[in-house]
């Protein structure tokens, strides 16, 4: 019995491969010319949607189906990014930006991040050293502030960078709190399928 089932399975595989090859040959030019673009997703999700949907020819409903499948994945990606350690540290930095602080020690930023963790019901604690490494990874470089330790100086460049990163990590407040927030609060389009 096993050889017969294997033979049937092999025939199905061969048939499917032949159909795929036929689809590729018949639709190669259409796929190559496709200008399918998906907006409203994070860049990495948008790229995946663009590539997958562009390979589907003459079936807008199926293309929209791909977008629907990827919508949940994109939303989970946003949540993971915003609630991860980098997103949490950015929330703390943004909080201090909005408090009009001139400077804050890394240990104070760590305390704010830990307070946010506690407010979210998490027991994880970030050390000042870990926060310092995260800030450096994000491109927010701490400086020595007197003899008391390292910290961030909240000059225009640092505030702008913090807001740019907060926007990228989806931790920017929905209600603009300052001029930098207004810069990144652009209306997002709901139009996801654009076949130009």
C-alpha positions, 0 to 999 in steps of 0.5 A, a space after each residue: 500500500 505504501 508504494 501506491 500512496 507514494 506514487 499518487 502523492 508524487 503525481 500530485 506534486 508533479 501536477 502542482 509543479 507543472 501548473 505553477 510553471 505554466 502560471 509563471 510562464 503565462 504571467 511573467 510579464 504581468 508580474 514583472 510590470 506590476 506596480 503593486 504597493 501596500 501602504 499603512 503597514 510597517 515597512 517590513 510587512 509592506 515589502 512582504 505584502 508587495 511581493 506576495 500580492 504582485 505575484 497574483 495576477 488578475 485577482 484583486 480579491 486574492 490580493 486583498 486576502 493577502 493583505 488581510 492575512 498580513 494585517 494581524 502579523 503587522 499589528 503584532 509586529 507593532 505591539 512587539 516593537 512598542 512593548 519591547 525593551 527598546 520601545 520602553 526606554 524610548 517611552 521613558 526618554 520621550 516622557 522626559 522630553 515632554 517634561 521639558 527636562 534639560 538633562 537626565 541621568 541614565 539612572 533616572 531614565 532607567 527609573 522611569 522605564 522601570 516605573 513604566 514596566 511596573 505600571 504595565 504589571 511587569 516585574 522586569 527591572 532594567 539596570 542603568 548599564 542596560 539602559 545606557 547600552 540601549 540608548 547607544 544602540 538607538 543612537 541616543 548617546 549619553 554624555 558625562 554630566 559632571 561627576 554624578 554620571 552619564 546622561 542625556 542632554 535634551 537639546 533640539 537634536 536629541 529631542 528630534 531624534 527621540 521623537 523620530 525613533 518613538 514614531 518608528 517604534 510606535 510609542 509616540 503619544 497619539 495626542 501631540 505634546 510638543 512641536 516634534 510630536 506634531 511633525 510626526 502626527 500625519 494622518 495615515 491612509 486606510 487605502 491599502 491596495 494600489 495597483 498603479 
